[in-house]
Amino acid sequence: DISAPVLRNAPESWSCLPGMLAMCGPPSLLDEFEADLQNSGRIPPSVRLPRQLRRPVALYPAGLRDAGREGQVQLEGRIGTDGFATAIRLVSASHPDFAAAAEEGLRQAQWEPARFRGVPVEGPVKLTVTFMVR
């Protein structure tokens, strides 16, 4: 999807870039980011990507584990300037119970937010959770 994301709980003055990076922040910073990106052809060195502080932990649904079911869930969302995932969207899931467990795990994860020129900005996150019986 190349459209810009919808911001939740962000200042009204913020906007988002469309595309793979889909970074959100103050318009003046986004203009600088786009110019730097076009000039260098890669993510500018003034961008610090999010760093995971607390991993997502998805609890295996007991009924599915006991039945020996395995599966996978793909989620997309945004890492807010507070370091927590927001706007989580289910991309695919092999079972609804796996999806619920993965979404809850993602909500409990935490990142140091992305920064552009030292300013926290909101950015995309994609996560695949695989449930395997061991």
N, CA, C and O atoms as a Tinker XYZ file with bonds, in Angstrom:
   536  protein
     1  N      0.850000   -1.171000    0.000000    73     2
     2  CA     0.000000    0.000000    0.000000    64     1     3
     3  C      0.894000    1.231000    0.000000    63     2     4     5
     4  O      1.737000    1.379000    0.885000    81     3
     5  N      0.725000    2.117000   -0.976000    73     3     6
     6  CA     1.576000    3.295000   -1.048000    64     5     7
     7  C      0.895000    4.531000   -0.479000    63     6     8     9
     8  O      1.473000    5.617000   -0.520000    81     7
     9  N     -0.304000    4.399000    0.046000    73     7    10
    10  CA    -0.970000    5.559000    0.627000    64     9    11
    11  C     -0.379000    5.878000    1.988000    63    10    12    13
    12  O      0.201000    5.012000    2.644000    81    11
    13  N     -0.529000    7.122000    2.404000    73    11    14
    14  CA    -0.023000    7.548000    3.706000    64    13    15
    15  C     -0.924000    6.985000    4.796000    63    14    16    17
    16  O     -2.134000    6.878000    4.595000    81    15
    17  N     -0.359000    6.621000    5.951000    73    15    18
    18  CA    -1.154000    6.067000    7.043000    64    17    19
    19  C     -2.008000    7.130000    7.711000    63    18    20    21
    20  O     -1.768000    8.328000    7.556000    81    19
    21  N     -2.997000    6.682000    8.449000    73    19    22
    22  CA    -3.833000    7.577000    9.237000    64    21    23
    23  C     -3.196000    7.696000   10.611000    63    22    24    25
    24  O     -2.914000    6.689000   11.261000    81    23
    25  N     -2.972000    8.926000   11.050000    73    23    26
    26  CA    -2.353000    9.152000   12.356000    64    25    27
    27  C     -3.399000    9.109000   13.459000    63    26    28    29
    28  O     -4.507000    9.621000   13.300000    81    27
    29  N     -3.037000    8.495000   14.575000    73    27    30
    30  CA    -3.875000    8.484000   15.767000    64    29    31
    31  C     -3.041000    9.037000   16.910000    63    30    32    33
    32  O     -1.873000    8.678000   17.055000    81    31
    33  N     -3.621000    9.898000   17.711000    73    31    34
    34  CA    -2.945000   10.471000   18.889000    64    33    35
    35  C     -1.675000   11.237000   18.542000    63    34    36    37
    36  O     -0.730000   11.252000   19.331000    81    35
    37  N     -1.640000   11.862000   17.395000    73    35    38
    38  CA    -0.487000   12.670000   16.997000    64    37    39
    39  C     -0.946000   14.123000   16.884000    63    38    40    41
    40  O     -2.135000   14.384000   16.701000    81    39
    41  N     -0.011000   15.068000   16.991000    73    39    42
    42  CA    -0.394000   16.474000   16.823000    64    41    43
    43  C     -1.080000   16.708000   15.480000    63    42    44    45
    44  O     -0.723000   16.090000   14.478000    81    43
    45  N     -2.061000   17.601000   15.465000    73    43    46
    46  CA    -2.816000   17.874000   14.231000    64    45    47
    47  C     -1.923000   18.371000   13.106000    63    46    48    49
    48  O     -2.228000   18.156000   11.932000    81    47
    49  N     -0.835000   19.027000   13.446000    73    47    50
    50  CA     0.049000   19.600000   12.429000    64    49    51
    51  C      0.902000   18.537000   11.725000    63    50    52    53
    52  O      1.493000   18.830000   10.686000    81    51
    53  N      0.981000   17.328000   12.255000    73    51    54
    54  CA     1.808000   16.275000   11.661000    64    53    55
    55  C      1.174000   15.745000   10.388000    63    54    56    57
    56  O     -0.040000   15.812000   10.197000    81    55
    57  N      2.027000   15.216000    9.523000    73    55    58
    58  CA     1.569000   14.545000    8.318000    64    57    59
    59  C      2.433000   13.305000    8.103000    63    58    60    61
    60  O      3.379000   13.059000    8.851000    81    59
    61  N      2.101000   12.535000    7.083000    73    59    62
    62  CA     2.820000   11.286000    6.819000    64    61    63
    63  C      3.250000   11.219000    5.365000    63    62    64    65
    64  O      2.589000   11.754000    4.474000    81    63
    65  N      4.369000   10.553000    5.148000    73    63    66
    66  CA     4.835000   10.272000    3.796000    64    65    67
    67  C      4.213000    8.959000    3.334000    63    66    68    69
    68  O      4.085000    8.026000    4.127000    81    67
    69  N      3.827000    8.874000    2.067000    73    67    70
    70  CA     3.355000    7.588000    1.549000    64    69    71
    71  C      4.543000    6.689000    1.229000    63    70    72    73
    72  O      5.690000    7.138000    1.233000    81    71
    73  N      4.267000    5.442000    0.958000    73    71    74
    74  CA     5.304000    4.529000    0.503000    64    73    75
    75  C      5.808000    3.599000    1.572000    63    74    76    77
    76  O      5.208000    3.462000    2.638000    81    75
    77  N      6.931000    2.956000    1.269000    73    75    78
    78  CA     7.474000    1.929000    2.145000    64    77    79
    79  C      7.883000    2.476000    3.510000    63    78    80    81
    80  O      7.695000    1.797000    4.519000    81    79
    81  N      8.437000    3.682000    3.566000    73    79    82
    82  CA     8.891000    4.213000    4.849000    64    81    83
    83  C      7.732000    4.754000    5.672000    63    82    84    85
    84  O      7.699000    4.580000    6.890000    81    83
    85  N      6.784000    5.406000    5.017000    73    83    86
    86  CA     5.573000    5.902000    5.671000    64    85    87
    87  C      5.863000    6.562000    7.010000    63    86    88    89
    88  O      5.164000    6.319000    7.993000    81    87
    89  N      6.886000    7.390000    7.046000    73    87    90
    90  CA     7.255000    8.100000    8.271000    64    89    91
    91  C      6.271000    9.238000    8.516000    63    90    92    93
    92  O      5.810000    9.880000    7.572000    81    91
    93  N      5.951000    9.485000    9.778000    73    91    94
    94  CA     5.046000   10.555000   10.149000    64    93    95
    95  C      5.744000   11.500000   11.111000    63    94    96    97
    96  O      6.485000   11.062000   11.992000    81    95
    97  N      5.510000   12.792000   10.946000    73    95    98
    98  CA     6.116000   13.777000   11.830000    64    97    99
    99  C      5.775000   15.180000   11.402000    63    98   100   101
   100  O      4.891000   15.384000   10.570000    81    99
   101  N      6.480000   16.163000   11.974000    73    99   102
   102  CA     6.239000   17.556000   11.595000    64   101   103
   103  C      6.546000   17.753000   10.103000    63   102   104   105
   104  O      7.545000   17.233000    9.605000    81   103
   105  N      5.698000   18.497000    9.392000    73   103   106
   106  CA     5.893000   18.667000    7.942000    64   105   107
   107  C      7.284000   19.173000    7.556000    63   106   108   109
   108  O      7.828000   18.726000    6.547000    81   107
   109  N      7.873000   20.086000    8.322000    73   107   110
   110  CA     9.196000   20.607000    7.961000    64   109   111
   111  C     10.252000   19.500000    7.986000    63   110   112   113
   112  O     11.135000   19.458000    7.130000    81   111
   113  N     10.155000   18.603000    8.977000    73   111   114
   114  CA    11.101000   17.484000    9.031000    64   113   115
   115  C     10.885000   16.512000    7.878000    63   114   116   117
   116  O     11.844000   15.983000    7.317000    81   115
   117  N      9.622000   16.278000    7.527000    73   115   118
   118  CA     9.342000   15.354000    6.424000    64   117   119
   119  C      9.866000   15.908000    5.110000    63   118   120   121
   120  O     10.360000   15.155000    4.271000    81   119
   121  N      9.761000   17.225000    4.923000    73   119   122
   122  CA    10.315000   17.843000    3.710000    64   121   123
   123  C     11.824000   17.626000    3.653000    63   122   124   125
   124  O     12.364000   17.277000    2.603000    81   123
   125  N     12.507000   17.832000    4.785000    73   123   126
   126  CA    13.950000   17.614000    4.843000    64   125   127
   127  C     14.281000   16.141000    4.568000    63   126   128   129
   128  O     15.227000   15.835000    3.843000    81   127
   129  N     13.501000   15.246000    5.147000    73   127   130
   130  CA    13.728000   13.818000    4.957000    64   129   131
   131  C     13.607000   13.452000    3.482000    63   130   132   133
   132  O     14.471000   12.767000    2.934000    81   131
   133  N     12.528000   13.912000    2.837000    73   131   134
   134  CA    12.338000   13.600000    1.414000    64   133   135
   135  C     13.481000   14.144000    0.569000    63   134   136   137
   136  O     13.954000   13.464000   -0.342000    81   135
   137  N     13.934000   15.370000    0.860000    73   135   138
   138  CA    15.049000   15.950000    0.112000    64   137   139
   139  C     16.319000   15.135000    0.324000    63   138   140   141
   140  O     17.034000   14.843000   -0.634000    81   139
   141  N     16.607000   14.764000    1.576000    73   139   142
   142  CA    17.785000   13.942000    1.866000    64   141   143
   143  C     17.698000   12.588000    1.162000    63   142   144   145
   144  O     18.688000   12.097000    0.621000    81   143
   145  N     16.516000   11.995000    1.174000    73   143   146
   146  CA    16.303000   10.691000    0.546000    64   145   147
   147  C     16.538000   10.777000   -0.963000    63   146   148   149
   148  O     17.191000    9.911000   -1.545000    81   147
   149  N     16.001000   11.826000   -1.593000    73   147   150
   150  CA    16.180000   11.987000   -3.037000    64   149   151
   151  C     17.642000   12.244000   -3.387000    63   150   152   153
   152  O     18.139000   11.728000   -4.387000    81   151
   153  N     18.327000   13.029000   -2.580000    73   151   154
   154  CA    19.731000   13.361000   -2.862000    64   153   155
   155  C     20.656000   12.156000   -2.699000    63   154   156   157
   156  O     21.600000   11.991000   -3.471000    81   155
   157  N     20.393000   11.327000   -1.712000    73   155   158
   158  CA    21.303000   10.208000   -1.436000    64   157   159
   159  C     20.832000    8.891000   -2.034000    63   158   160   161
   160  O     21.641000    7.988000   -2.246000    81   159
   161  N     19.527000    8.764000   -2.312000    73   159   162
   162  CA    18.987000    7.516000   -2.846000    64   161   163
   163  C     18.858000    6.410000   -1.811000    63   162   164   165
   164  O     18.588000    5.262000   -2.162000    81   163
   165  N     19.048000    6.741000   -0.543000    73   163   166
   166  CA    18.912000    5.761000    0.543000    64   165   167
   167  C     18.455000    6.505000    1.801000    63   166   168   169
   168  O     18.352000    7.732000    1.805000    81   167
   169  N     18.189000    5.762000    2.845000    73   167   170
   170  CA    17.772000    6.402000    4.093000    64   169   171
   171  C     18.903000    7.300000    4.572000    63   170   172   173
   172  O     20.035000    6.842000    4.728000    81   171
   173  N     18.611000    8.559000    4.803000    73   171   174
   174  CA    19.665000    9.493000    5.215000    64   173   175
   175  C     20.292000    9.097000    6.555000    63   174   176   177
   176  O     19.622000    8.500000    7.398000    81   175
   177  N     21.568000    9.422000    6.756000    73   175   178
   178  CA    22.231000    9.099000    8.028000    64   177   179
   179  C     21.619000    9.836000    9.214000    63   178   180   181
   180  O     21.861000    9.474000   10.365000    81   179
   181  N     20.826000   10.872000    8.934000    73   179   182
   182  CA    20.179000   11.619000   10.014000    64   181   183
   183  C     18.941000   10.902000   10.560000    63   182   184   185
   184  O     18.279000   11.402000   11.469000    81   183
   185  N     18.633000    9.722000    9.997000    73   183   186
   186  CA    17.499000    8.916000   10.462000    64   185   187
   187  C     18.030000    7.786000   11.331000    63   186   188   189
   188  O     18.925000    7.044000   10.925000    81   187
   189  N     17.477000    7.663000   12.522000    73   187   190
   190  CA    17.776000    6.521000   13.370000    64   189   191
   191  C     16.525000    5.663000   13.411000    63   190   192   193
   192  O     15.471000    6.114000   13.858000    81   191
   193  N     16.640000    4.436000   12.949000    73   191   194
   194  CA    15.492000    3.529000   12.898000    64   193   195
   195  C     15.100000    3.088000   14.304000    63   194   196   197
   196  O     15.907000    3.180000   15.229000    81   195
   197  N     13.868000    2.610000   14.472000    73   195   198
   198  CA    13.439000    2.156000   15.796000    64   197   199
   199  C     14.332000    1.023000   16.304000    63   198   200   201
   200  O     14.833000    0.212000   15.525000    81   199
   201  N     14.519000    0.984000   17.617000    73   199   202
   202  CA    15.307000   -0.072000   18.258000    64   201   203
   203  C     14.402000   -0.753000   19.271000    63   202   204   205
   204  O     13.806000   -0.101000   20.129000    81   203
   205  N     14.307000   -2.062000   19.161000    73   203   206
   206  CA    13.414000   -2.812000   20.038000    64   205   207
   207  C     13.958000   -2.840000   21.460000    63   206   208   209
   208  O     15.121000   -3.172000   21.689000    81   207
   209  N     13.096000   -2.484000   22.413000    73   207   210
   210  CA    13.451000   -2.505000   23.831000    64   209   211
   211  C     12.837000   -3.716000   24.531000    63   210   212   213
   212  O     13.481000   -4.352000   25.365000    81   211
   213  N     11.604000   -4.025000   24.190000    73   211   214
   214  CA    10.902000   -5.177000   24.786000    64   213   215
   215  C     10.226000   -5.931000   23.651000    63   214   216   217
   216  O      9.363000   -5.400000   22.952000    81   215
   217  N     10.644000   -7.196000   23.483000    73   215   218
   218  CA    10.129000   -8.023000   22.391000    64   217   219
   219  C      8.658000   -8.365000   22.578000    63   218   220   221
   220  O      8.170000   -8.446000   23.705000    81   219
   221  N      7.948000   -8.568000   21.457000    73   219   222
   222  CA     6.579000   -9.060000   21.562000    64   221   223
   223  C      6.597000  -10.504000   22.062000    63   222   224   225
   224  O      7.406000  -11.313000   21.608000    81   223
   225  N      5.721000  -10.816000   22.982000    73   223   226
   226  CA     5.601000  -12.185000   23.491000    64   225   227
   227  C      4.150000  -12.624000   23.270000    63   226   228   229
   228  O      3.233000  -12.141000   23.935000    81   227
   229  N      3.964000  -13.537000   22.333000    73   227   230
   230  CA     2.631000  -14.047000   22.033000    64   229   231
   231  C      2.433000  -15.368000   22.770000    63   230   232   233
   232  O      3.186000  -16.319000   22.557000    81   231
   233  N      1.442000  -15.427000   23.619000    73   231   234
   234  CA     1.150000  -16.654000   24.356000    64   233   235
   235  C      0.389000  -17.617000   23.446000    63   234   236   237
   236  O     -0.613000  -17.249000   22.832000    81   235
   237  N      0.873000  -18.842000   23.369000    73   235   238
   238  CA     0.265000  -19.871000   22.531000    64   237   239
   239  C     -1.131000  -20.164000   23.071000    63   238   240   241
   240  O     -1.249000  -20.534000   24.239000    81   239
   241  N     -2.196000  -20.017000   22.279000    73   239   242
   242  CA    -3.535000  -20.361000   22.752000    64   241   243
   243  C     -3.584000  -21.828000   23.193000    63   242   244   245
   244  O     -3.264000  -22.725000   22.414000    81   243
   245  N     -3.985000  -22.065000   24.439000    73   243   246
   246  CA    -3.923000  -23.403000   25.035000    64   245   247
   247  C     -4.660000  -24.454000   24.207000    63   246   248   249
   248  O     -4.139000  -25.549000   23.992000    81   247
   249  N     -5.854000  -24.134000   23.747000    73   247   250
   250  CA    -6.633000  -25.109000   22.975000    64   249   251
   251  C     -5.946000  -25.515000   21.694000    63   250   252   253
   252  O     -6.003000  -26.680000   21.302000    81   251
   253  N     -5.299000  -24.577000   21.036000    73   251   254
   254  CA    -4.595000  -24.889000   19.794000    64   253   255
   255  C     -3.298000  -25.648000   20.068000    63   254   256   257
   256  O     -2.927000  -26.546000   19.311000    81   255
   257  N     -2.612000  -25.285000   21.152000    73   255   258
   258  CA    -1.386000  -26.003000   21.521000    64   257   259
   259  C     -1.728000  -27.446000   21.872000    63   258   260   261
   260  O     -1.065000  -28.376000   21.412000    81   259
   261  N     -2.768000  -27.632000   22.693000    73   259   262
   262  CA    -3.166000  -28.979000   23.113000    64   261   263
   263  C     -3.599000  -29.840000   21.925000    63   262   264   265
   264  O     -3.418000  -31.057000   21.936000    81   263
   265  N     -4.170000  -29.205000   20.905000    73   263   266
   266  CA    -4.610000  -29.930000   19.710000    64   265   267
   267  C     -3.468000  -30.146000   18.719000    63   266   268   269
   268  O     -3.651000  -30.788000   17.685000    81   267
   269  N     -2.273000  -29.600000   19.042000    73   267   270
   270  CA    -1.125000  -29.756000   18.157000    64   269   271
   271  C     -1.161000  -28.855000   16.929000    63   270   272   273
   272  O     -0.435000  -29.091000   15.963000    81   271
   273  N     -2.011000  -27.814000   16.961000    73   271   274
   274  CA    -2.135000  -26.898000   15.818000    64   273   275
   275  C     -0.971000  -25.919000   15.786000    63   274   276   277
   276  O     -0.557000  -25.392000   16.818000    81   275
   277  N     -0.460000  -25.689000   14.612000    73   275   278
   278  CA     0.582000  -24.695000   14.402000    64   277   279
   279  C      0.058000  -23.669000   13.409000    63   278   280   281
   280  O     -0.878000  -23.941000   12.658000    81   279
   281  N      0.667000  -22.487000   13.411000    73   279   282
   282  CA     0.198000  -21.472000   12.481000    64   281   283
   283  C      1.068000  -20.239000   12.470000    63   282   284   285
   284  O      2.084000  -20.154000   13.161000    81   283
   285  N      0.639000  -19.285000   11.666000    73   283   286
   286  CA     1.398000  -18.064000   11.496000    64   285   287
   287  C      0.449000  -16.877000   11.382000    63   286   288   289
   288  O     -0.666000  -16.997000   10.875000    81   287
   289  N      0.921000  -15.718000   11.870000    73   287   290
   290  CA     0.150000  -14.478000   11.827000    64   289   291
   291  C      1.063000  -13.382000   11.288000    63   290   292   293
   292  O      2.229000  -13.292000   11.673000    81   291
   293  N      0.534000  -12.559000   10.407000    73   291   294
   294  CA     1.254000  -11.384000    9.919000    64   293   295
   295  C      0.476000  -10.144000   10.316000    63   294   296   297
   296  O     -0.725000  -10.038000   10.069000    81   295
   297  N      1.191000   -9.196000   10.945000    73   295   298
   298  CA     0.588000   -7.951000   11.407000    64   297   299
   299  C      1.366000   -6.766000   10.858000    63   298   300   301
   300  O      2.561000   -6.868000   10.578000    81   299
   301  N      0.681000   -5.649000   10.707000    73   299   302
   302  CA     1.304000   -4.379000   10.363000    64   301   303
   303  C      0.780000   -3.341000   11.330000    63   302   304   305
   304  O     -0.323000   -3.475000   11.861000    81   303
   305  N      1.559000   -2.320000   11.558000    73   303   306
   306  CA     1.118000   -1.245000   12.435000    64   305   307
   307  C      2.081000   -0.081000   12.362000    63   306   308   309
   308  O      2.843000    0.057000   11.405000    81   307
   309  N      2.038000    0.749000   13.378000    73   307   310
   310  CA     2.886000    1.928000   13.466000    64   309   311
   311  C      3.579000    1.911000   14.814000    63   310   312   313
   312  O      2.981000    1.510000   15.813000    81   311
   313  N      4.825000    2.337000   14.854000    73   311   314
   314  CA     5.505000    2.550000   16.127000    64   313   315
   315  C      5.381000    4.039000   16.401000    63   314   316   317
   316  O      5.949000    4.865000   15.687000    81   315
   317  N      4.635000    4.366000   17.440000    73   315   318
   318  CA     4.409000    5.762000   17.784000    64   317   319
   319  C      5.629000    6.391000   18.427000    63   318   320   321
   320  O      6.613000    5.713000   18.724000    81   319
   321  N      5.554000    7.679000   18.635000    73   319   322
   322  CA     6.671000    8.387000   19.255000    64   321   323
   323  C      6.841000    7.985000   20.715000    63   322   324   325
   324  O      7.861000    8.293000   21.330000    81   323
   325  N      5.845000    7.297000   21.272000    73   323   326
   326  CA     5.971000    6.770000   22.635000    64   325   327
   327  C      6.629000    5.397000   22.664000    63   326   328   329
   328  O      6.886000    4.858000   23.741000    81   327
   329  N      6.908000    4.821000   21.487000    73   327   330
   330  CA     7.582000    3.530000   21.397000    64   329   331
   331  C      6.661000    2.327000   21.399000    63   330   332   333
   332  O      7.138000    1.192000   21.399000    81   331
   333  N      5.353000    2.545000   21.401000    73   331   334
   334  CA     4.404000    1.428000   21.400000    64   333   335
   335  C      3.697000    1.336000   20.053000    63   334   336   337
   336  O      3.517000    2.340000   19.365000    81   335
   337  N      3.299000    0.122000   19.686000    73   335   338
   338  CA     2.614000   -0.109000   18.412000    64   337   339
   339  C      1.184000    0.415000   18.481000    63   338   340   341
   340  O      0.485000    0.242000   19.480000    81   339
   341  N      0.774000    1.051000   17.404000    73   339   342
   342  CA    -0.591000    1.546000   17.268000    64   341   343
   343  C     -1.102000    1.161000   15.888000    63   342   344   345
   344  O     -0.345000    0.661000   15.056000    81   343
   345  N     -2.357000    1.388000   15.655000    73   343   346
   346  CA    -2.967000    1.130000   14.347000    64   345   347
   347  C     -2.598000   -0.262000   13.837000    63   346   348   349
   348  O     -2.278000   -0.432000   12.660000    81   347
   349  N     -2.644000   -1.258000   14.726000    73   347   350
   350  CA    -2.283000   -2.629000   14.359000    64   349   351
   351  C     -3.354000   -3.190000   13.428000    63   350   352   353
   352  O     -4.551000   -3.086000   13.694000    81   351
   353  N     -2.894000   -3.784000   12.333000    73   351   354
   354  CA    -3.803000   -4.351000   11.336000    64   353   355
   355  C     -3.377000   -5.783000   11.053000    63   354   356   357
   356  O     -2.201000   -6.066000   10.824000    81   355
   357  N     -4.341000   -6.663000   11.073000    73   355   358
   358  CA    -4.097000   -8.062000   10.745000    64   357   359
   359  C     -3.973000   -8.202000    9.234000    63   358   360   361
   360  O     -4.877000   -7.813000    8.494000    81   359
   361  N     -2.858000   -8.755000    8.776000    73   359   362
   362  CA    -2.642000   -8.995000    7.350000    64   361   363
   363  C     -3.135000  -10.395000    7.006000    63   362   364   365
   364  O     -3.863000  -10.584000    6.032000    81   363
   365  N     -2.728000  -11.382000    7.820000    73   363   366
   366  CA    -3.185000  -12.755000    7.607000    64   365   367
   367  C     -2.987000  -13.549000    8.891000    63   366   368   369
   368  O     -2.139000  -13.219000    9.720000    81   367
   369  N     -3.787000  -14.602000    9.040000    73   367   370
   370  CA    -3.672000  -15.490000   10.204000    64   369   371
   371  C     -4.241000  -16.845000    9.841000    63   370   372   373
   372  O     -5.246000  -16.948000    9.139000    81   371
   373  N     -3.584000  -17.882000   10.331000    73   371   374
   374  CA    -4.062000  -19.232000   10.051000    64   373   375
   375  C     -5.220000  -19.625000   10.976000    63   374   376   377
   376  O     -5.924000  -20.598000   10.708000    81   375
   377  N     -5.418000  -18.872000   12.062000    73   375   378
   378  CA    -6.529000  -19.124000   12.982000    64   377   379
   379  C     -6.801000  -17.840000   13.770000    63   378   380   381
   380  O     -5.854000  -17.149000   14.145000    81   379
   381  N     -8.071000  -17.503000   14.031000    73   379   382
   382  CA    -8.394000  -16.278000   14.768000    64   381   383
   383  C     -7.772000  -16.220000   16.171000    63   382   384   385
   384  O     -7.427000  -15.137000   16.643000    81   383
   385  N     -7.626000  -17.367000   16.837000    73   383   386
   386  CA    -7.018000  -17.362000   18.174000    64   385   387
   387  C     -5.529000  -17.016000   18.104000    63   386   388   389
   388  O     -4.997000  -16.363000   19.001000    81   387
   389  N     -4.860000  -17.457000   17.033000    73   387   390
   390  CA    -3.464000  -17.070000   16.842000    64   389   391
   391  C     -3.379000  -15.556000   16.622000    63   390   392   393
   392  O     -2.492000  -14.894000   17.160000    81   391
   393  N     -4.306000  -15.018000   15.831000    73   391   394
   394  CA    -4.304000  -13.578000   15.550000    64   393   395
   395  C     -4.458000  -12.774000   16.838000    63   394   396   397
   396  O     -3.724000  -11.811000   17.058000    81   395
   397  N     -5.397000  -13.161000   17.681000    73   395   398
   398  CA    -5.622000  -12.440000   18.940000    64   397   399
   399  C     -4.378000  -12.481000   19.828000    63   398   400   401
   400  O     -4.007000  -11.469000   20.424000    81   399
   401  N     -3.734000  -13.644000   19.917000    73   399   402
   402  CA    -2.534000  -13.779000   20.748000    64   401   403
   403  C     -1.385000  -12.924000   20.201000    63   402   404   405
   404  O     -0.661000  -12.288000   20.967000    81   403
   405  N     -1.223000  -12.914000   18.886000    73   403   406
   406  CA    -0.144000  -12.131000   18.275000    64   405   407
   407  C     -0.389000  -10.637000   18.451000    63   406   408   409
   408  O      0.547000   -9.892000   18.741000    81   407
   409  N     -1.626000  -10.188000   18.281000    73   407   410
   410  CA    -1.952000   -8.771000   18.458000    64   409   411
   411  C     -1.682000   -8.338000   19.892000    63   410   412   413
   412  O     -1.129000   -7.263000   20.122000    81   411
   413  N     -2.066000   -9.159000   20.848000    73   411   414
   414  CA    -1.820000   -8.818000   22.257000    64   413   415
   415  C     -0.321000   -8.754000   22.533000    63   414   416   417
   416  O      0.138000   -7.861000   23.245000    81   415
   417  N      0.436000   -9.678000   21.983000    73   415   418
   418  CA     1.886000   -9.648000   22.156000    64   417   419
   419  C      2.506000   -8.389000   21.574000    63   418   420   421
   420  O      3.400000   -7.800000   22.181000    81   419
   421  N      2.038000   -7.969000   20.398000    73   419   422
   422  CA     2.564000   -6.762000   19.767000    64   421   423
   423  C      2.229000   -5.523000   20.595000    63   422   424   425
   424  O      3.044000   -4.605000   20.678000    81   423
   425  N      1.061000   -5.482000   21.202000    73   423   426
   426  CA     0.677000   -4.333000   22.046000    64   425   427
   427  C      1.591000   -4.189000   23.266000    63   426   428   429
   428  O      1.763000   -3.082000   23.777000    81   427
   429  N      2.169000   -5.278000   23.733000    73   427   430
   430  CA     3.024000   -5.232000   24.913000    64   429   431
   431  C      4.497000   -4.969000   24.581000    63   430   432   433
   432  O      5.290000   -4.693000   25.481000    81   431
   433  N      4.867000   -5.050000   23.307000    73   431   434
   434  CA     6.242000   -4.793000   22.891000    64   433   435
   435  C      6.526000   -3.295000   22.965000    63   434   436   437
   436  O      5.609000   -2.473000   22.944000    81   435
   437  N      7.802000   -2.958000   23.051000    73   435   438
   438  CA     8.168000   -1.545000   23.101000    64   437   439
   439  C      9.459000   -1.307000   22.322000    63   438   440   441
   440  O     10.368000   -2.138000   22.334000    81   439
   441  N      9.525000   -0.167000   21.649000    73   439   442
   442  CA    10.684000    0.247000   20.875000    64   441   443
   443  C     11.133000    1.630000   21.330000    63   442   444   445
   444  O     10.356000    2.406000   21.886000    81   443
   445  N     12.384000    1.911000   21.082000    73   443   446
   446  CA    12.818000    3.297000   21.122000    64   445   447
   447  C     12.385000    3.828000   19.761000    63   446   448   449
   448  O     12.768000    3.260000   18.738000    81   447
   449  N     11.597000    4.905000   19.718000    73   447   450
   450  CA    11.029000    5.326000   18.429000    64   449   451
   451  C     12.097000    5.772000   17.429000    63   450   452   453
   452  O     13.219000    6.127000   17.791000    81   451
   453  N     11.701000    5.737000   16.168000    73   451   454
   454  CA    12.567000    6.272000   15.114000    64   453   455
   455  C     12.770000    7.759000   15.373000    63   454   456   457
   456  O     11.922000    8.425000   15.967000    81   455
   457  N     13.901000    8.258000   14.920000    73   455   458
   458  CA    14.192000    9.693000   15.072000    64   457   459
   459  C     14.751000   10.219000   13.755000    63   458   460   461
   460  O     15.493000    9.536000   13.049000    81   459
   461  N     14.376000   11.436000   13.455000    73   459   462
   462  CA    14.935000   12.139000   12.313000    64   461   463
   463  C     15.482000   13.450000   12.822000    63   462   464   465
   464  O     14.744000   14.284000   13.346000    81   463
   465  N     16.789000   13.630000   12.664000    73   463   466
   466  CA    17.488000   14.797000   13.189000    64   465   467
   467  C     17.202000   14.981000   14.687000    63   466   468   469
   468  O     17.065000   16.101000   15.179000    81   467
   469  N     17.117000   13.837000   15.399000    73   467   470
   470  CA    16.922000   13.853000   16.842000    64   469   471
   471  C     15.489000   13.966000   17.295000    63   470   472   473
   472  O     15.219000   13.859000   18.491000    81   471
   473  N     14.550000   14.179000   16.376000    73   471   474
   474  CA    13.135000   14.340000   16.728000    64   473   475
   475  C     12.429000   13.002000   16.570000    63   474   476   477
   476  O     12.526000   12.388000   15.508000    81   475
   477  N     11.709000   12.523000   17.613000    73   475   478
   478  CA    10.967000   11.259000   17.468000    64   477   479
   479  C      9.903000   11.379000   16.377000    63   478   480   481
   480  O      9.164000   12.361000   16.318000    81   479
   481  N      9.841000   10.372000   15.524000    73   479   482
   482  CA     8.835000   10.317000   14.470000    64   481   483
   483  C      8.165000    8.948000   14.512000    63   482   484   485
   484  O      8.712000    7.989000   15.056000    81   483
   485  N      6.996000    8.879000   13.940000    73   483   486
   486  CA     6.245000    7.637000   13.898000    64   485   487
   487  C      6.621000    6.876000   12.638000    63   486   488   489
   488  O      6.803000    7.479000   11.580000    81   487
   489  N      6.740000    5.555000   12.740000    73   487   490
   490  CA     7.116000    4.771000   11.574000    64   489   491
   491  C      6.436000    3.416000   11.537000    63   490   492   493
   492  O      5.837000    2.989000   12.524000    81   491
   493  N      6.527000    2.734000   10.391000    73   491   494
   494  CA     5.839000    1.459000   10.209000    64   493   495
   495  C      6.548000    0.295000   10.896000    63   494   496   497
   496  O      7.757000    0.329000   11.126000    81   495
   497  N      5.765000   -0.733000   11.218000    73   495   498
   498  CA     6.310000   -1.981000   11.745000    64   497   499
   499  C      5.538000   -3.131000   11.096000    63   498   500   501
   500  O      4.318000   -3.066000   10.943000    81   499
   501  N      6.263000   -4.176000   10.720000    73   499   502
   502  CA     5.652000   -5.410000   10.210000    64   501   503
   503  C      6.182000   -6.540000   11.065000    63   502   504   505
   504  O      7.362000   -6.570000   11.414000    81   503
   505  N      5.301000   -7.470000   11.402000    73   503   506
   506  CA     5.690000   -8.552000   12.295000    64   505   507
   507  C      5.044000   -9.848000   11.830000    63   506   508   509
   508  O      3.859000   -9.882000   11.496000    81   507
   509  N      5.833000  -10.909000   11.812000    73   507   510
   510  CA     5.318000  -12.250000   11.546000    64   509   511
   511  C      5.546000  -13.074000   12.808000    63   510   512   513
   512  O      6.664000  -13.149000   13.318000    81   511
   513  N      4.487000  -13.686000   13.302000    73   511   514
   514  CA     4.562000  -14.535000   14.504000    64   513   515
   515  C      4.247000  -15.958000   14.066000    63   514   516   517
   516  O      3.211000  -16.220000   13.455000    81   515
   517  N      5.158000  -16.875000   14.388000    73   515   518
   518  CA     4.967000  -18.281000   14.045000    64   517   519
   519  C      4.741000  -19.067000   15.342000    63   518   520   521
   520  O      5.533000  -18.988000   16.280000    81   519
   521  N      3.656000  -19.815000   15.368000    73   519   522
   522  CA     3.327000  -20.660000   16.518000    64   521   523
   523  C      3.672000  -22.098000   16.141000    63   522   524   525
   524  O      3.117000  -22.652000   15.192000    81   523
   525  N      4.596000  -22.698000   16.897000    73   523   526
   526  CA     5.037000  -24.071000   16.633000    64   525   527
   527  C      4.952000  -24.881000   17.922000    63   526   528   529
   528  O      5.363000  -24.418000   18.985000    81   527
   529  N      4.418000  -26.084000   17.817000    73   527   530
   530  CA     4.347000  -26.994000   18.949000    64   529   531
   531  C      5.729000  -27.628000   19.092000    63   530   532   533
   532  O      6.307000  -28.112000   18.118000    81   531
   533  N      6.249000  -27.618000   20.317000    73   531   534
   534  CA     7.574000  -28.218000   20.544000    64   533   535
   535  C      7.471000  -29.359000   21.501000    63   534   536
   536  O      8.478000  -29.992000   21.818000    81   535
